[in-house]
Amino acid sequence: MTKTLKLAALILLLSVVTIAVVLFNEYQRESAVRKVLIDPDSARFGAHFVNGNYACVEVNARNQMGGYAGRSWIIVHKTSDGWTALNKSEYCEDVIERLAKNAD
């Protein structure tokens, strides 16, 4: 193998590993949110804003009446046991920025 081919293979491998880690963290955050929903199977996820050990996850899920409640933001926190849902927030980005600063 030439040096160029070895370098290309290494870059490809690193890219695949990076994507796998990102997707796994996204899956863990969504799993934490599903645990606090009335109908976890109905969850439709949107954006994830991550700041250190805190993240805001956008979700729309069915409520007690069976209808979709509309988009809401749920704050999740990463611990040694994984991600845990904390609470809902209208101003998620500001909240996680403050939480991350206070954690330092």
C-alpha positions as a Python dict, from the first residue, in 0.01 Angstrom:
ca = {
    (1, 'M'): (0, 0, 0),
    (2, 'T'): (118, 345, -76),
    (3, 'K'): (140, 614, 190),
    (4, 'T'): (-148, 803, 33),
    (5, 'L'): (-373, 496, 36),
    (6, 'K'): (-283, 419, 399),
    (7, 'L'): (-358, 778, 498),
    (8, 'A'): (-692, 770, 315),
    (9, 'A'): (-784, 442, 490),
    (10, 'L'): (-692, 591, 830),
    (11, 'I'): (-900, 904, 766),
    (12, 'L'): (-1196, 689, 659),
    (13, 'L'): (-1166, 474, 972),
    (14, 'L'): (-1150, 781, 1199),
    (15, 'S'): (-1453, 930, 1025),
    (16, 'V'): (-1657, 613, 1075),
    (17, 'V'): (-1563, 595, 1444),
    (18, 'T'): (-1651, 962, 1497),
    (19, 'I'): (-1991, 919, 1333),
    (20, 'A'): (-2060, 609, 1544),
    (21, 'V'): (-1980, 796, 1867),
    (22, 'V'): (-2202, 1091, 1771),
    (23, 'L'): (-2494, 866, 1680),
    (24, 'F'): (-2455, 660, 1998),
    (25, 'N'): (-2465, 975, 2216),
    (26, 'E'): (-2771, 1099, 2026),
    (27, 'Y'): (-2941, 762, 2083),
    (28, 'Q'): (-2862, 776, 2457),
    (29, 'R'): (-3004, 1130, 2490),
    (30, 'E'): (-3322, 1029, 2308),
    (31, 'S'): (-3355, 717, 2526),
    (32, 'A'): (-3336, 937, 2839),
    (33, 'V'): (-3612, 1161, 2703),
    (34, 'R'): (-3831, 863, 2609),
    (35, 'K'): (-3825, 749, 2974),
    (36, 'V'): (-4017, 1061, 3085),
    (37, 'L'): (-4276, 1069, 2805),
    (38, 'I'): (-4635, 944, 2837),
    (39, 'D'): (-4612, 771, 2497),
    (40, 'P'): (-4242, 706, 2430),
    (41, 'D'): (-4307, 528, 2100),
    (42, 'S'): (-4470, 841, 1956),
    (43, 'A'): (-4161, 1061, 2006),
    (44, 'R'): (-4045, 1264, 1710),
    (45, 'F'): (-3705, 1416, 1779),
    (46, 'G'): (-3559, 1733, 1637),
    (47, 'A'): (-3246, 1927, 1723),
    (48, 'H'): (-2996, 1843, 1995),
    (49, 'F'): (-2793, 2128, 2146),
    (50, 'V'): (-2500, 1998, 2350),
    (51, 'N'): (-2285, 2197, 2591),
    (52, 'G'): (-2048, 1972, 2784),
    (53, 'N'): (-2246, 1738, 3008),
    (54, 'Y'): (-2579, 1910, 2935),
    (55, 'A'): (-2798, 1899, 2627),
    (56, 'C'): (-3134, 2024, 2508),
    (57, 'V'): (-3335, 1779, 2304),
    (58, 'E'): (-3631, 1891, 2094),
    (59, 'V'): (-3921, 1646, 2100),
    (60, 'N'): (-4285, 1622, 1998),
    (61, 'A'): (-4484, 1334, 2145),
    (62, 'R'): (-4842, 1233, 2215),
    (63, 'N'): (-5004, 1359, 2535),
    (64, 'Q'): (-5270, 1198, 2760),
    (65, 'M'): (-5542, 1280, 2506),
    (66, 'G'): (-5356, 1099, 2227),
    (67, 'G'): (-5273, 1410, 2026),
    (68, 'Y'): (-4931, 1552, 1957),
    (69, 'A'): (-4856, 1822, 2215),
    (70, 'G'): (-4626, 2032, 1997),
    (71, 'R'): (-4251, 2075, 2013),
    (72, 'S'): (-4091, 2108, 2352),
    (73, 'W'): (-3736, 2108, 2482),
    (74, 'I'): (-3612, 1868, 2746),
    (75, 'I'): (-3283, 1921, 2927),
    (76, 'V'): (-3070, 1610, 2976),
    (77, 'H'): (-2758, 1571, 3187),
    (78, 'K'): (-2472, 1327, 3129),
    (79, 'T'): (-2354, 1137, 3436),
    (80, 'S'): (-2133, 834, 3481),
    (81, 'D'): (-2447, 623, 3428),
    (82, 'G'): (-2537, 791, 3098),
    (83, 'W'): (-2787, 1063, 3008),
    (84, 'T'): (-3077, 1156, 3240),
    (85, 'A'): (-3372, 1382, 3159),
    (86, 'L'): (-3400, 1677, 3399),
    (87, 'N'): (-3691, 1899, 3294),
    (88, 'K'): (-3871, 2081, 3015),
    (89, 'S'): (-3758, 2427, 2917),
    (90, 'E'): (-3871, 2695, 2673),
    (91, 'Y'): (-3527, 2856, 2673),
    (92, 'C'): (-3312, 2549, 2660),
    (93, 'E'): (-2997, 2693, 2506),
    (94, 'D'): (-2966, 2965, 2772),
    (95, 'V'): (-3031, 2716, 3051),
    (96, 'I'): (-2766, 2465, 2948),
    (97, 'E'): (-2514, 2742, 2900),
    (98, 'R'): (-2573, 2855, 3262),
    (99, 'L'): (-2569, 2496, 3390),
    (100, 'A'): (-2241, 2423, 3213),
    (101, 'K'): (-2082, 2739, 3358),
    (102, 'N'): (-2199, 2652, 3710),
    (103, 'A'): (-2063, 2298, 3679),
    (104, 'D'): (-1708, 2429, 3618),
}
